Amino acid sequence: MRLVVFDVDGTLVDSQHLIVAAQAAAFGELGLPAPERRVALSVVGLSLPQAFRRLVGEDGPVEELSERYKLAYNRLRVDPAYEEPLFPGMGELLDRLHARPGVVLGIATGKSRRGVDRLLAHYGWEDRFVTTQTADDAASKPDPEMLHRAMADAGTAPDSTVMIGDTTFDMAMAVAAGVAPIGVGWGYHAAGILYRAGAVTVADDASTLEGILAGGAELE
């Protein structure tokens, strides 16, 4: 059995507009200047407290920003202007992997449990994943706890598990768990820094990713 674990934001869905807008709203409500877009997206993948600690420091209003961000995110997500579309080809790739004998799928994300459940229901993915690890369940990336829990759920070992994500946090988590890190080039961290964080390869699109998974030693 092989376990393929996916990050969500920046890997499966393009949530950048919603994330940046929710961050701006949270900072604005506290009278603080919002981080520029590049900086806002640099913390995607971390749990909210970890993300805001990076943005405002340990002594900043981390808890207040986290709470206001959640409220803003839930308020804005129903606005069509902040839709979270799938990246091209990723829905079809999940369908094909799900149907492949000997392969099971998982999620490891900085999203909340509520957010993941909403995403699965929206795309009809309730039966796609044997394990879904969220910021509510385990320590924030790059801690390897999410992958340890995912492997325990699936009954797989590190040498039969891969982690697919768009950030250095995903790659570092995979390295810490002894799992093969595969980067995607369409997300929020550049390919170069994904390689420096440990990625064994970086896919340019869903088709390339499918070829890596079909031909890589990890899934043979």
Residue, then its C-alpha position, 0 to 999 in steps of 0.5 A: m500500500r502506498l500513501v500519497v498525502f496532499d497539502v491543500d492551499g496552493t496545491l489542490v486549491d488556489s485560495q490566495h485571493l481569499i487568504v490575502a483579503a482575510q489577512a488584510a481585514a484582520f490587520g485592518e480591524l486592529g489598526l495595523p498595516a497589512p503585509e504585502r501580498r508576497v509576505a502574506l502568502s509566504v506563511v500559507g501552510l502554517s497554523l494560524p498562530q504560527a503564521f501570525r507569529r512570523l508576521v508580527g513576532e512573538d509579542g504581537p497580537v497573535e491571538e487577536l489576529s487569528e480570531r479576526y482572520k477566521l471571522a473574515y475568512n468565513r465572511l469572505r468565502v461566500d463572495p464569488a470574488y474570493e472563490e477557491p478554484l481547483f488548480p488545473g487538472m488536480g481534481e482529475l488527478l485525484d480521481r485517477l489516483h483514488a481508482r488506482p489499486g494499492v494507492v490511498l490518499g491523504i491530506a495534511t494542511g494548515k486549514s482547520r477541520r471545519g475548513v477541510d470538511r467544507l472543502l471535501a463536501h463542496y467537491g464531493w471528496e468525502d470518499r477520496f481520503v483515508t486520512t485528513q490531518t488539519a491544524d486542529d489535529a496536530a502540531s503545525k508544519p513543519d513538525p512531522e506529527m501530521l504525517h506520523r498520524a496520516m501514516a498511522d491511519a493508513g497503515t503505511a511506512p515512510d518508505s511507502t509514503v509521499m508528501i505533495g505540497d507547494t511550500t517549504f513547510d511541506m517539504a521540511m515536514a516530509v523530510a522530518a518524517g522520513v517521507a519523500p517530498i514532492g513539490v508543485g511549482w504553481g503554489y506560493h513558494a518558488a521551485g528553487i526554495l522547495y528544492r533547498a528545503g528538500a524536495v526530490t522533484v518539483a512538478d510544473d503541472a498536474s500532468t507532470l505530477e501524475g507522471i512522477l507518481a506513476g513512474g517514481a520508485e516511491l509508487e512502484 
